[in-house]
Amino acid sequence: MPFGVFVEIDGQPDALGLLEITALPRGSELPTAGDYFDAVVVDHAAHNWQVRLRPAELEAGG
């Protein structure tokens, strides 16, 4: 999608993860189908299991 990618979350088959373009450093590429990466939850909606994510390396300082 032009705003980001939907991702599967290991161990949470009902959750809908979203990694938004705005969560990535400028010039970064979005992951493609089949990529695995560590992420941190930045927001969630419990009523529909939607989870907004940010790459974990950003939390660690790069």
Secondary structure, 3 states (H helix, E strand, C coil): CCCEEEECCCCCCCCEEEEEHHHCCCCCCCCCCCCCCCEEEEEEECCCCEEEEEEHHHHCCC
